Amino acid sequence: MVGLMGRVTGTVGPGLVGEVIVRVRGGAEHFLAHPADGRSRITTGTVVMVMEHLPPRTVYVTAAYDS
């Protein structure tokens, strides 16, 4: 999971439990998401990279590209 790219489907931010969709095992799966640095706000549609995975369905992400 770590290093995979995904797209935000529900805003990720401090105090929020966001959602991302990541292509895994030949399909696409939704995961609950938190900002990897604990303070970024990542809006819907942003491409992100998974920095940490807490099984079964939680990931910590960071924006993959600078805005």
VENZIRA-V490634 format. One record per backbone hydrogen bond with DSSP energy under -0.5 kcal/mol. CO is the residue of the C=O (numbers start at 1). NH is the residue of the N-H. E is the energy in kcal/mol with one decimal. If there is no record, write none. Layout:
<<CO;NH;E> <CO;NH;E>>
//
This chain:
<<1;4;-2.3> <4;50;-2.7> <5;23;-0.8> <6;48;-2.4> <7;21;-2.4> <8;45;-2.8> <10;19;-2.1> <12;42;-3.4> <13;16;-2.1> <16;18;-0.8> <18;33;-2.3> <19;9;-2.7> <19;10;-1.8> <20;31;-2.6> <21;7;-2.1> <22;24;-0.6> <22;29;-2.9> <24;27;-2.3> <27;24;-1.9> <29;22;-2.8> <31;20;-2.3> <32;59;-2.6> <33;18;-2.3> <34;61;-2.5> <35;38;-1.0> <40;42;-0.5> <41;43;-0.5> <42;12;-2.6> <43;46;-1.8> <46;8;-2.3> <47;64;-2.7> <47;65;-0.6> <48;6;-2.5> <49;62;-1.7> <50;3;-2.9> <52;60;-2.5> <53;55;-0.6> <54;58;-1.7> <57;32;-2.8> <58;54;-3.1> <59;34;-1.8> <60;51;-3.2> <60;52;-1.5> <61;36;-3.1> <62;49;-2.8>>
//
